[in-house]
Amino acid sequence: MREKDSVAAYFLQAMVHGSRGNPQHLQAAFEESGVDPAMLLEPTARVPASAFAALWLIQRSELNDEFFGLDSHGMPQGSFALICRGLIQEPDLNKALHQCLGYFSLFLRDFHGTLHVQGERSIIRLNSSARDDDFSRLGEETFLVLITSLLSWLGGRRIPIERADFRQVRPLLSDDSLLWGPNIFFGARCTEIEFFSRYLHQPVAQTPASLKLFLRTSPQWLVIRYRNSHSLASRVQQRLRNSHCRDWPTLDAFAEELGMNSSTFRRKLEREGFSYQEIKDEVRRALAIKLLRKSSMSIGEIAEVIGFQEASAFHRAFKKWIGENPGRYRIQKDHLGSVPG
């Protein structure tokens, strides 16, 4: 964790919502962590990552609940470590994720996640019976942050989220694209996230030794490490998203822009678990999904926008990415009634 790392103040709400009835405790927790309580009123303000992590640990300890009082049963301290010890014994992310969702169901009463593998795509769908909308919204986000970050840690690389739908409505934040990818929707029929099934075939990369470090620094790992806006991959993604596909530089030209030679550029991306081509495909794919769900553009127009000269080439690429053609994908998603974030 670097000094300049920070988190949107909105994400403080999940940690303190269950303590609203104890203002004296909250005041002490804010003072000890160095978090200004006024930031709760400014969700877009930036909280230093070190202060965020400190408040996370204080609340977890004081509440004796690693789910911060958002569930009617909760996760007593030690639950998370127990879950992790079981997960690192699994051979791959597929079995680990099934086990992870099962373990969470042993502790939580109001939030239940299920995995649905649909060919090339996998979906984690969340059912909630929380006491009110605020507990539901914050609990659902906390549940999915824990699950997706655990999955990334187990595999040793960020698992890109292709689509994130949430039932509850809230304003869009700058951190959201790091947490949930570029295609996030609020006011959806159900809460679910979608990612590529191929990541489930990855082996579990963690060991008892790496688990010890993970548990000592869990807030940083869960919220910051795999959602790092300063990583090279994130900088490349941002650069590509802010320019038209036809203006994207070659790998050599991009490396030169950054003052590197191409082999160094390639090696640094690989160290973060990416290739330049994978990032280009991810940005194209995300834009295609966004336009299919949010715009009235024809499939031919979308193909042109994301850099395909022919609609047929876009059809082939999209089917390779998603497992079905763009027209069918658009029809399937039309009935969700999502309000874009």
Summary of the structure (lengths in Angstrom):
residues: 341
radius of gyration: 20.4
end to end distance: 28.5
largest distance: 63.5
contacts: 1059
relative contact order: 0.10
helix: 57%
strand: 11%
